[in-house]
Amino acid sequence: MRKDKNGSRVIQRMSAGILLTLTYAANVHAGPFDSCPSKAYLFQSTPVQVYGVNLVTGSTTLLQGDTGMDVGINAVGFDFDNRYILGYDTTNKRIVRLGEDFQAEAINTSGLPTDHTFFVGDVYESVYYLYRKGKGLFTIDLSPLEADSNAVLSVNRVSTRAVVNLTDFAFHPSDGKLYGVDNNSGALYSFNASTGQESYVGDTGQLGTFGAGYFDVDGYYYVSRNEDGQIYRINLSPDNSANIEAGVVTAVKFADGPSSNQNDGARCANAPVIDEDSNIDFGDAPESYSTKLADNGPRHGLDGVTWLGASEPDGEQDGRYNNLADDEIGVDDENGVGFVTAVEPGLDSIVRVNASTSGYLSAWIDWNQDGDFADDGEQVFTDQLLSAGNNDLVFTADFDALVGPTWSRFRFSQQTGLSYFGGATTGEVEDHALAVTGEGISVRYYPNSTGYTTVAFEDNWPYTADYDMNDVVVRYRITEVLKNDEVVKSKIDGYLGAVGAEFHNGFAIRLKGVNRSAIDTTTTRQLHNGVQLAASGLEQISEEAIFVISEDTTAYKVEGCEFHRTLASCAQTEDVQLNFTVHVNFNNGSDTANLMDMPYDPFIFATPEYYHGEGYFQPGRKWEVHLPNYEPTEQFDAEMFAGLGRDVSNVSSGIYFKTAENLPWVLLINDEWEWPLEKTDLVVAYPLFASYAESSGEVAQTWFELQFANADKCYIP
């Protein structure tokens, strides 16, 4: 005789690989659960820790860190009839049960195998089922415990067949079958509880170790993946029988839970997944917007800290519960989002979002009014960091947005990466109707809606030097939005293609014909690699509207490469380092009739405080290079037109930035042109360019096409 870690007396007799365990408890038996609880229970680690998991939001709470046994407990299942959790003590190879206080007590059994452990189990109709691949399916009748908690329970092997690689399974509450996901293939299997025979149901589309599985009363199966804690839901409800029979059992991400290398779960499958005292906020848009829980609608666990608006939201049973919006059945708490300006296709608008604390906002607007937020371009904010209080945010309506009423969804949380559906552990979701207006709106593009124009610079002006035309290469496109035939917005998208320069050059775009005072500085903004800059780039020292994209393009050279995307030796390793977007909005009533035609005036300038060649020690903004016959900006030093080098600029004749042979220092090509390799003369890479230049563009007009190039002389990523 020996005593276990609780001081209970244990008699063990081992015979033929079967363990008979009799445990005479020295303490009072743990009391059962008072009810069939809605939360799921997650058992992790050794010694075991028990967590309560809200499957709807993914939030977890440590319920018990000390079960009274210094052991691991796995293969857990909830006994609905007796309201206990049954589990397998992996340390001592015995059966235990836990009541509402999660104190474990050993159960007397005979016939329990000793040559292996169990990690897969569940309880159904007072029978505890255990499974081990290669060993079989086992059952233990729990009913004797109702009369005698010290009863000895017999372990019965139902079948020796066990070929599916499971780490958990669970009983469907209505069809009496066990279900589990094969960790090797992601396939869902059902099991006949009487024979142990497995049946392939379908592919869930997910791989990993699904160590915890749960059902709810409606027949939805939830599986938690150990590696990342993500909780997936599989619709095995009776209403989905047609899809189940067809093998359509896709596992859809439902919430984010805790990760662990040792997971097992138990839940009272007869309970609804949301209890009556819901502490969850749901959305209010019509059902087509994936609002209801059955459609994996958005929902947030209320943490008492994170919400939108002036007051903390109240809990709800579901999205549009009884087909009513939250404000119609509870507290008027949908007051955290307000559209400050009109929303018109292609134009920028301001929305004011009031946050209780700092956190992250994501939002969607149904631009095409098709009843969902799933289309490209409908997410208007992604993990936008908010501060406590009012946050005025600018967004751009889709150019093809339909005029009329539609819906928006705003989700605020301490989590990032939220979609328009699914669970979140913190925060609030607000759905708001809005109207898109916009009579007389039209859009035009340069060079087109999807392509780019290429502008390439030689930075040795007024000398031609190596004339490889790759010192600064930028690809960009412009979208102009017109209202009643007047330009009211310009959006410039592009990226830095190459920097083959030793000199430090900035890159800017001038909107000639428009004064800086015409720009709406509240909504005008610039983004680099998707992140909004603190300043829009509107140059403050100039009266003209000039937007500086980069003060120094050499800052984007990649370590290990002398130049950026001009060397064949670096072509396989260099990615684009700078993507940019400039949203230029004009003040209401501004006259843009004199705005120059697209593609505007792209130019480079000398980065201040850097040497820029013979005779130009630190010229800064006084040195510029523009397209041929484009006059410089007001910052340019006109005394530089002094006949130096090969430049023949003549202000009185309107000739700028050209040589006597009509060679420019800047090329603008309405194509995604492949520029010459470093130190390769343009004419060597593109022989027809000489004829094009000498004829002032009359012949060889397609000289820039790759078919006319010496391809081995060009940079091709």
C-alpha positions in Angstrom: 0.0 0.0 0.0 1.1 3.5 -0.7 -0.4 7.0 -0.5 -0.8 9.3 -3.5 0.1 13.0 -3.5 -3.2 13.9 -1.9 -2.7 11.5 1.0 -5.3 9.0 -0.3 -4.6 5.3 0.2 -3.9 3.5 -3.1 -3.9 -0.2 -3.6 -2.4 -1.3 -7.0 -2.1 -4.7 -8.6 -0.6 -5.1 -12.0 -1.3 -8.1 -14.1 -0.9 -8.7 -17.9 -0.5 -5.1 -18.6 -3.7 -4.1 -16.8 -3.8 -1.8 -13.8 -6.3 -2.2 -11.0 -6.5 1.0 -9.0 -8.5 1.3 -5.8 -8.4 4.8 -4.3 -9.9 5.4 -0.9 -10.2 9.2 -0.6 -9.1 10.7 2.7 -11.0 13.9 1.9 -14.5 14.9 0.9 -15.3 14.3 -2.8 -15.4 17.3 -5.0 -18.9 18.7 -5.7 -20.3 18.6 -9.2 -21.0 21.6 -11.4 -24.3 23.3 -10.6 -25.3 23.5 -14.3 -24.2 22.8 -17.8 -21.9 25.8 -18.3 -21.5 27.6 -21.6 -17.7 28.1 -21.4 -15.2 25.6 -22.7 -12.5 24.2 -20.4 -8.9 24.0 -21.6 -6.4 21.8 -19.8 -2.7 22.8 -20.4 0.7 22.0 -19.1 2.1 19.7 -16.4 1.2 20.3 -13.6 -2.1 20.9 -15.2 -3.7 24.3 -15.4 -7.4 24.8 -16.2 -8.6 27.7 -18.3 -12.1 28.8 -19.1 -12.3 29.7 -22.8 -15.0 31.9 -24.3 -15.3 30.2 -27.7 -17.2 33.3 -29.1 -14.4 35.7 -28.5 -11.3 33.6 -27.7 -10.8 35.2 -24.3 -9.4 32.9 -21.6 -9.3 33.0 -17.8 -7.2 30.9 -15.6 -9.7 29.1 -13.4 -7.4 26.8 -11.5 -3.6 26.6 -11.3 -3.6 23.9 -8.6 -5.9 20.9 -9.0 -4.5 19.3 -5.9 -2.4 16.9 -8.0 1.0 17.6 -9.3 0.1 15.8 -12.6 -0.8 16.3 -16.2 -4.4 15.7 -17.1 -5.5 15.0 -20.7 -8.3 13.2 -22.7 -10.9 15.3 -20.8 -14.7 15.3 -21.3 -17.7 16.7 -19.6 -20.2 14.3 -18.1 -23.5 16.0 -18.6 -25.5 13.5 -16.5 -23.3 13.8 -13.4 -21.8 17.2 -14.2 -18.2 16.3 -13.7 -15.2 16.6 -15.9 -13.5 13.3 -16.5 -9.8 13.1 -17.4 -6.8 10.9 -17.7 -3.9 11.4 -15.3 -0.9 11.1 -17.7 1.6 11.0 -14.8 0.1 8.1 -12.9 -1.9 6.5 -15.7 -5.2 6.6 -14.0 -8.7 8.2 -14.3 -9.6 11.3 -12.4 -12.6 13.6 -12.2 -13.0 17.3 -11.4 -15.9 19.2 -10.0 -16.8 22.8 -10.0 -13.7 23.7 -7.8 -11.4 21.8 -10.2 -9.9 19.7 -7.5 -9.0 16.3 -9.0 -9.8 13.0 -7.4 -8.8 9.6 -8.5 -11.4 7.1 -9.8 -11.2 3.4 -9.1 -10.9 1.3 -12.3 -10.0 -2.2 -13.4 -8.7 -3.1 -16.8 -7.0 0.2 -17.6 -4.0 -0.4 -19.9 -0.6 0.4 -18.5 1.5 0.1 -21.7 0.5 3.5 -23.0 -1.2 6.7 -22.1 -4.3 8.5 -23.4 -4.6 11.9 -24.9 -8.0 11.7 -26.5 -11.3 11.4 -24.7 -14.9 12.5 -24.2 -18.0 11.6 -22.2 -21.5 10.8 -23.7 -24.5 9.5 -21.8 -22.5 8.6 -18.7 -19.8 6.7 -20.7 -16.2 7.9 -20.8 -14.6 7.1 -24.2 -10.8 6.9 -24.6 -8.8 6.6 -27.8 -5.3 6.0 -28.8 -4.0 5.5 -32.3 -2.8 1.9 -32.8 -4.4 0.8 -29.5 -8.1 1.2 -30.0 -11.2 2.7 -28.6 -12.0 2.1 -24.9 -15.1 2.8 -22.8 -15.8 3.2 -19.1 -19.3 3.2 -17.7 -19.6 6.0 -15.2 -23.1 5.2 -13.9 -21.9 3.2 -10.8 -20.4 6.5 -9.4 -24.0 7.9 -9.0 -24.5 5.5 -6.1 -21.0 5.0 -4.9 -18.2 7.4 -5.6 -15.7 4.7 -4.6 -17.1 2.2 -7.1 -14.6 0.3 -9.3 -15.3 1.0 -12.9 -14.5 -1.5 -15.6 -12.5 -0.5 -18.7 -13.8 -2.1 -21.9 -12.0 -2.1 -25.2 -14.6 -1.6 -27.9 -12.2 -2.0 -30.9 -8.6 -2.5 -31.6 -8.9 -0.4 -34.8 -7.5 3.1 -34.4 -5.8 4.5 -37.5 -6.6 8.2 -37.4 -4.0 10.5 -35.9 -6.1 12.4 -33.3 -5.2 14.5 -30.3 -8.9 15.1 -29.3 -12.4 14.2 -30.3 -15.9 15.2 -29.1 -19.4 13.9 -29.2 -22.0 15.6 -31.4 -24.9 16.5 -29.1 -27.5 15.1 -31.4 -26.2 12.4 -33.8 -24.3 10.4 -31.1 -21.1 10.2 -33.2 -17.6 11.2 -32.2 -15.7 13.7 -34.4 -12.0 14.5 -34.7 -9.6 16.1 -37.1 -6.6 14.1 -38.4 -3.5 16.1 -37.6 -1.6 14.8 -40.6 -4.1 15.6 -43.3 -6.6 18.1 -41.8 -9.3 15.6 -42.6 -12.5 15.4 -40.5 -13.5 11.9 -39.4 -16.6 10.6 -37.6 -16.5 7.5 -35.4 -19.1 5.0 -34.5 -19.1 4.9 -30.7 -20.3 1.3 -30.6 -17.7 -0.2 -33.0 -14.9 2.4 -33.2 -15.2 2.4 -37.0 -14.0 5.7 -38.6 -15.6 7.4 -41.6 -14.1 10.2 -43.6 -16.3 13.2 -43.7 -14.3 15.8 -45.6 -11.3 18.1 -45.7 -11.3 21.0 -43.2 -8.6 22.9 -45.1 -6.5 23.3 -42.0 -3.4 21.5 -40.8 -1.8 21.4 -37.4 -2.3 19.7 -34.0 -5.8 20.2 -32.9 -5.5 19.4 -29.2 -8.9 20.6 -28.0 -12.3 20.0 -29.6 -15.7 21.1 -28.4 -19.4 21.0 -29.6 -22.2 23.4 -28.8 -25.8 22.6 -28.6 -26.5 23.6 -32.2 -24.0 21.1 -33.6 -21.1 23.4 -34.4 -17.7 21.8 -33.8 -14.8 24.0 -32.5 -11.2 22.9 -32.7 -8.3 24.8 -31.1 -4.9 24.5 -32.8 -1.9 24.1 -30.4 0.6 25.9 -32.5 -1.1 29.3 -32.6 -4.1 29.0 -30.4 -6.5 29.8 -33.3 -10.0 28.5 -32.8 -11.8 27.2 -35.9 -15.4 26.3 -36.3 -16.9 23.6 -38.5 -20.6 23.6 -39.2 -21.9 20.2 -38.4 -25.4 21.4 -37.5 -28.4 19.5 -38.8 -29.3 22.5 -40.9 -26.1 22.0 -42.9 -26.6 18.3 -43.6 -26.5 18.8 -47.4 -23.0 20.3 -47.2 -21.9 17.6 -44.7 -23.0 14.8 -47.0 -21.1 16.5 -49.9 -17.9 16.7 -47.8 -18.0 20.5 -47.4 -16.8 20.9 -43.9 -14.4 23.8 -44.1 -12.9 25.0 -40.8 -13.4 28.7 -40.6 -11.3 30.8 -38.2 -13.6 31.8 -35.4 -11.4 33.4 -32.7 -7.9 33.6 -31.3 -7.2 31.5 -28.3 -4.1 30.6 -26.3 -1.3 28.5 -27.9 0.3 25.5 -26.1 2.2 22.4 -26.9 -0.1 20.5 -24.6 -3.8 21.2 -25.1 -7.0 19.3 -24.3 -10.6 20.5 -24.0 -13.9 19.6 -22.5 -17.3 21.3 -22.7 -20.9 20.6 -21.9 -22.1 20.1 -25.4 -25.8 20.7 -24.4 -25.1 24.3 -23.6 -25.5 27.2 -26.0 -22.2 28.9 -26.9 -23.4 32.2 -25.4 -25.0 32.3 -21.9 -27.8 34.5 -20.8 -25.4 36.9 -19.1 -23.6 37.7 -22.3 -20.6 40.0 -21.9 -20.1 40.3 -25.7 -20.8 43.1 -28.1 -22.1 42.2 -31.6 -22.6 44.2 -34.8 -25.9 45.6 -36.1 -25.7 45.7 -39.9 -28.2 43.5 -41.8 -27.6 39.8 -41.7 -25.9 39.7 -45.2 -22.9 41.5 -43.7 -22.0 38.4 -41.6 -23.5 39.9 -38.5 -25.0 36.9 -36.8 -23.0 34.5 -34.7 -24.1 31.7 -37.0 -22.3 33.5 -39.9 -19.2 34.1 -37.8 -20.2 37.7 -37.3 -18.0 40.2 -35.5 -18.0 40.2 -31.7 -15.9 41.5 -28.9 -15.5 40.5 -25.3 -16.1 43.5 -23.1 -13.0 44.2 -21.0 -14.3 47.3 -19.2 -11.6 49.4 -20.8 -11.8 49.4 -24.6 -14.8 50.7 -26.4 -16.1 53.4 -28.8 -18.0 56.4 -27.8 -19.1 58.0 -24.5 -20.3 54.9 -22.7 -19.3 51.3 -22.2 -21.4 49.0 -24.4 -23.8 46.4 -23.0 -23.7 42.7 -23.7 -25.9 41.0 -26.4 -27.0 37.5 -27.2 -26.3 37.9 -30.9 -25.9 40.4 -33.8 -29.3 41.9 -34.5 -30.9 39.8 -31.8 -34.6 39.3 -32.7 -33.8 41.3 -35.8 -33.3 44.5 -33.8 -30.3 46.8 -33.6 -28.4 47.0 -30.3 -29.7 50.5 -29.5 -33.3 49.3 -30.0 -33.1 46.7 -27.2 -30.4 47.9 -24.8 -28.3 51.0 -23.9 -27.8 53.6 -26.6 -24.1 52.8 -26.9 -23.5 53.0 -30.7 -22.2 56.5 -30.5 -18.4 56.3 -31.2 -18.3 56.9 -34.9 -19.5 60.0 -36.8 -18.9 61.0 -40.5 -17.8 64.7 -40.4 -17.9 65.3 -44.2 -19.8 64.0 -47.1 -18.7 60.7 -48.7 -18.3 61.0 -52.4 -16.7 58.6 -54.9 -12.9 59.1 -55.3 -12.8 61.9 -52.7 -11.4 62.1 -49.2 -13.7 62.3 -46.2 -13.2 62.7 -42.5 -14.7 60.4 -39.9 -14.4 61.2 -36.2 -13.9 58.1 -33.9 -14.1 58.5 -30.2 -12.0 55.9 -28.3 -12.1 55.2 -24.6 -8.4 54.4 -24.6 -5.6 53.7 -27.0 -6.1 50.7 -29.3 -6.4 49.6 -32.9 -9.2 50.4 -35.4 -10.1 48.5 -38.5 -13.1 49.6 -40.7 -15.0 48.6 -43.9 -17.5 50.3 -46.2 -19.6 48.4 -48.7 -18.8 50.6 -51.7 -20.7 48.5 -54.3 -23.7 48.0 -52.1 -23.8 44.2 -52.6 -24.5 43.5 -48.9 -21.0 42.5 -47.8 -17.6 43.9 -46.9 -15.6 41.2 -48.8 -14.7 43.1 -52.0 -11.3 44.6 -52.8 -10.9 48.2 -51.5 -13.7 48.0 -49.0 -11.4 48.0 -46.0 -10.7 51.7 -45.3 -8.6 51.4 -42.1 -6.3 48.6 -41.0 -5.0 48.5 -37.5 -5.1 52.3 -37.3 -3.7 53.3 -33.9 -6.1 55.5 -32.0 -5.5 57.6 -28.9 -8.0 58.1 -26.1 -10.6 60.7 -27.1 -11.6 62.0 -30.5 -9.6 60.9 -33.5 -10.2 62.6 -36.9 -9.3 60.1 -39.6 -9.2 60.6 -43.4 -10.2 57.9 -45.8 -10.7 57.8 -49.6 -14.0 56.6 -51.0 -13.6 54.0 -53.8 -13.6 55.6 -57.2 -16.3 53.2 -58.3 -18.5 53.6 -55.2 -22.2 53.6 -56.0 -24.2 56.6 -55.0 -26.8 55.8 -52.4 -27.3 54.2 -49.0 -24.9 51.6 -47.7 -23.3 50.2 -44.5 -20.0 50.6 -42.7 -18.3 48.5 -39.9 -15.8 49.8 -37.3 -14.0 47.4 -35.0 -11.9 48.8 -32.1 -9.7 46.4 -30.0 -6.4 45.8 -28.3 -5.9 43.1 -31.0 -4.6 43.6 -34.5 -5.4 41.7 -37.7 -9.1 41.6 -37.3 -11.4 40.9 -40.2 -14.9 42.2 -40.7 -16.0 38.9 -39.1 -14.8 36.7 -36.3 -14.1 37.0 -32.6 -12.0 39.5 -30.6 -11.2 39.3 -26.9 -11.5 43.1 -26.3 -13.2 46.2 -27.7 -16.4 47.0 -29.5 -17.9 46.8 -33.0 -20.1 49.5 -34.4 -22.1 49.2 -37.7 -23.4 52.4 -39.2 -25.5 53.2 -42.2 -24.3 56.0 -44.4 -25.1 57.6 -47.8 -22.6 58.0 -50.6 -23.3 61.2 -52.6 -21.6 62.5 -55.7 -23.4 64.1 -58.6 -21.1 65.2 -61.4 -18.1 63.1 -60.3 -15.8 61.8 -63.0 -12.3 60.2 -62.9 -9.4 60.2 -65.3 -6.0 58.4 -65.1 -2.4 58.8 -66.3 -1.1 56.6 -68.0 -4.1 54.4 -67.1 -5.9 53.0 -64.1 -3.5 50.1 -63.5 -0.2 50.9 -65.2 2.7 53.2 -64.5 4.7 55.8 -66.3 8.5 55.7 -65.8 10.6 58.8 -65.2 14.4 58.3 -65.3 17.0 60.9 -64.5 20.7 61.5 -65.2 22.0 63.5 -62.3 25.2 64.8 -63.8 23.5 67.9 -65.4 24.9 70.0 -67.0 27.3 67.2 -68.0 26.1 63.9 -69.5 28.8 61.7 -67.9 28.0 58.0 -68.2 24.4 58.8 -69.4 23.0 55.5 -68.1 19.7 57.2 -67.1 19.3 55.3 -63.9 20.5 57.7 -61.3 16.9 58.1 -60.1 14.1 56.0 -61.6 10.5 56.4 -60.4 7.4 54.7 -61.7 4.1 56.4 -60.9 0.5 57.0 -62.0 -2.0 59.7 -61.3 -5.7 59.6 -60.7 -7.6 62.9 -61.0 -11.1 63.2 -59.6 -13.3 65.9 -61.2 -16.5 67.4 -59.9 -18.4 69.3 -62.6 -15.3 69.1 -64.8 -13.1 70.8 -62.1 -10.2 68.8 -60.5 -11.0 68.5 -56.8 -8.5 65.7 -56.0 -5.3 64.1 -57.3 -3.9 60.9 -56.1 -0.3 60.0 -57.0 0.8 56.4 -56.5 4.3 55.1 -57.3 7.5 53.5 -56.2 11.2 54.2 -56.4 12.5 51.9 -59.1 16.2 52.5 -58.9 19.0 54.7 -57.5 22.2 54.4 -59.6 23.7 57.6 -58.2 26.7 58.5 -56.1 25.3 62.0 -55.6 22.5 62.6 -53.2 19.2 63.5 -54.9 15.7 64.3 -53.7 12.6 63.6 -55.8 9.6 65.8 -56.0 6.5 66.4 -58.2 5.3 70.0 -59.0 1.6 70.7 -59.8 2.4 73.7 -61.9 -0.5 76.2 -62.2 -1.7 75.7 -58.7 -0.7 77.7 -55.6 0.2 76.1 -52.4 -2.6 77.9 -50.7 -5.1 76.0 -52.8 -4.2 72.7 -51.1 -6.5 71.4 -48.3 -3.8 70.6 -45.7 -6.4 68.9 -43.4 -6.9 65.9 -45.7 -3.9 66.0 -47.9 -1.4 63.3 -46.8 1.5 61.2 -48.0 2.1 57.5 -47.2 5.3 55.6 -47.5 5.0 51.8 -47.6 1.5 52.1 -46.4 2.3 54.2 -43.3 1.1 57.8 -43.2 3.9 60.4 -42.7 3.7 63.2 -40.2 3.8 65.7 -43.0 2.2 65.6 -46.5 5.4 66.6 -48.2 3.9 69.9 -49.4 7.0 72.2 -49.7 6.6 75.1 -47.4 9.4 77.3 -48.9 7.6 77.5 -52.3 4.5 79.3 -53.4 3.8 76.7 -56.0 2.2 73.3 -55.0 5.3 71.1 -54.9 5.3 67.7 -53.1 8.6 66.2 -52.0 8.5 62.5 -52.1 12.0 61.9 -50.8 14.7 64.3 -49.6 17.4 61.8 -50.4 16.8 58.8 -52.6 20.2 57.2 -51.7 18.7 56.4 -48.3 17.0 53.4 -50.0 20.1 51.7 -51.1 20.3 48.1 -49.8 23.2 47.0 -47.7 25.6 45.0 -49.7 24.7 46.7 -53.0 26.6 49.8 -54.1 23.6 51.0 -55.9 19.9 50.3 -55.7 18.5 48.0 -58.5 21.0 48.9 -61.2 23.5 46.0 -60.7 22.9 42.6 -62.3 24.7 41.0 -59.3 22.0 42.4 -56.9 19.0 41.8 -59.2 17.8 38.6 -57.4 18.0 40.0 -53.9 16.8 43.6 -54.1 13.1 44.4 -53.5 11.5 47.8 -54.0 12.2 49.8 -50.8 9.9 52.8 -51.3 6.2 52.7 -52.3 4.5 56.0 -52.0 1.0 57.5 -52.2 0.1 61.2 -52.1 -3.5 62.3 -51.7 -3.7 65.9 -52.9 -7.0 67.5 -52.0 -7.9 71.1 -53.1 -9.8 73.5 -50.9 -13.5 74.0 -51.8 -13.8 76.8 -54.3 -10.2 76.6 -55.4 -9.6 77.4 -59.1 -7.7 74.4 -60.6 -8.4 75.3 -64.2 -4.7 76.2 -64.7 -3.4 73.0 -63.3 -1.0 71.5 -65.8 -1.9 68.3 -67.5 -0.8 65.0 -66.1 1.8 63.6 -65.5 2.6 67.0 -63.9 6.3 67.9 -63.4 8.5 65.3 -61.8 12.0 66.5 -61.0 15.1 65.8 -58.9 17.0 68.2 -56.8 20.3 68.2 -54.9 19.9 67.0 -51.3 20.9 69.9 -49.1 24.3 69.8 -47.4 25.8 67.3 -49.9 28.3 67.8 -52.6 26.8 67.6 -56.1 29.6 67.7 -58.7 32.1 70.2 -60.1 31.2 73.8 -59.4 28.3 72.7 -57.1 29.7 72.2 -53.6 26.4 72.1 -51.7 23.7 73.6 -54.0 20.7 72.1 -52.3 17.4 73.1 -53.7 19.1 75.6 -56.1 20.0 72.6 -58.3 17.2 70.9 -60.2 16.8 68.7 -63.3 13.4 68.6 -65.1 12.0 67.0 -68.2 13.2 68.7 -71.5 11.6 72.1 -72.0 10.1 72.1 -68.5 11.1 75.3 -66.8 12.6 74.9 -63.2 10.8 75.9 -60.0 11.1 79.2 -58.2 13.9 77.6 -56.0 16.2 77.0 -58.9 19.2 79.3 -59.3 18.8 80.7 -62.9 22.6 81.6 -63.0 23.2 77.9 -63.4 22.0 78.3 -67.0 25.4 79.6 -68.0 26.3 77.3 -70.8 28.2 74.9 -68.6 28.8 71.4 -69.8 26.6 70.3 -72.6 23.4 72.1 -71.6 22.0 74.6 -74.1 19.1 75.9 -72.1 17.8 79.2 -73.3 15.2 80.9 -71.1 14.1 83.4 -73.8 13.5 80.6 -76.3 11.8 78.2 -73.8 14.5 75.6 -74.1 15.4 73.8 -70.9 17.5 70.8 -69.9 18.7 69.6 -73.4 21.9 69.2 -75.2 22.6 70.5 -78.7 21.9 67.0 -80.0 18.4 67.0 -78.3 19.6 64.6 -75.6 17.6 65.2 -72.4 18.6 64.6 -68.8 15.2 63.1 -68.0 13.1 60.5 -69.8 9.4 60.1 -69.4 8.1 56.8 -70.9 4.5 55.7 -70.6 5.5 52.2 -69.9 7.1 50.1 -67.2 10.5 50.6 -68.9 13.6 48.5 -68.1 16.4 50.9 -67.5 20.1 50.4 -68.4 22.5 48.6 -66.0 25.0 50.7 -64.0 27.5 52.6 -66.2 25.8 51.5 -69.4 25.2 54.3 -71.9 21.5 54.6 -72.8 22.4 54.3 -76.5 24.3 51.0 -75.9 21.3 49.5 -74.1 18.7 51.0 -76.5 20.4 51.7 -79.9 17.4 53.3 -81.5 17.3 56.1 -79.0 20.0 58.0 -80.9 17.7 58.2 -84.0 14.8 59.2 -81.8 16.7 62.0 -80.2 18.3 63.3 -83.3 14.9 63.5 -85.0 13.3 65.3 -82.1 11.0 62.3 -81.7 9.9 62.0 -85.2 11.3 58.5 -85.8 11.9 55.3 -83.8 9.1 56.3 -81.4 9.1 52.8 -79.9 12.8 52.8 -79.2 12.1 52.0 -75.5 10.5 48.6 -76.0 12.5 45.7 -74.7 12.3 44.0 -78.1 14.6 46.8 -79.4 17.0 46.7 -76.5 20.2 44.8 -75.8 18.5 43.0 -73.0 21.7 41.9 -71.3 22.5 45.6 -70.9 19.3 46.3 -69.0 18.3 45.8 -65.3 15.6 43.1 -65.3 14.5 42.2 -61.7 
